[in-house]
Amino acid sequence: MRNGVGEEVYRRAADRLVGLDVDPSEAYQWGWDEIHRLLREMARVGEQIIPGSDFAEVKESLESDPRGTANSTEELVEYVERLLSEAVEDLADTHFEVPDAIRPLTVQIAPAGAPLGVCYIRPSEDFSRPGVSGTRLATRESSLSTCTSPRPITKDSPAIICR
């Protein structure tokens, strides 16, 4: 197989991006090892959720469970803000030093046409604006699930929250 840029170019680019001398073969192997580790962890957690089931069954169950349904985008935003706040409180002063000035977080739904995925915008330098977690969410016919592949949504689409 022909390499489009070559190992030397890759090493220089990796050094600029990562700040370290990266061995391409080692990084490639690490990536595959990490994918397999994550798949094993997903199987382990899935077994706790529905013993004896496979990933597809667990995913479908989580996506269709009415207990995890948010009835509006606002309800979903409130849930994610609460979840982030709890995570910061749980980790602060235990695993990380988190100054009070950066603890407030807000969640925003990105407008239609924004790139898919989740982003984080750091607080303003004077902390007058808190950090913002933004996402463009996926839709389904009757619900929006944070467990599915991204698709466009409308402002008032109902949502399913993975617990």
Secondary structure as GFF3:
##gff-version 3
##sequence-region A 1 163
A	DSSP	alpha_helix	6	18	.	.	.	ID=ss1
A	DSSP	alpha_helix	24	49	.	.	.	ID=ss2
A	DSSP	alpha_helix	55	64	.	.	.	ID=ss3
A	DSSP	three_ten_helix	66	68	.	.	.	ID=ss4
A	DSSP	beta_strand	69	70	.	.	.	ID=ss5
A	DSSP	alpha_helix	73	91	.	.	.	ID=ss6
A	DSSP	three_ten_helix	100	102	.	.	.	ID=ss7
A	DSSP	beta_strand	105	109	.	.	.	ID=ss8
A	DSSP	beta_strand	117	121	.	.	.	ID=ss9
A	DSSP	beta_strand	131	136	.	.	.	ID=ss10
A	DSSP	beta_strand	144	145	.	.	.	ID=ss11
A	DSSP	beta_strand	159	160	.	.	.	ID=ss12
###
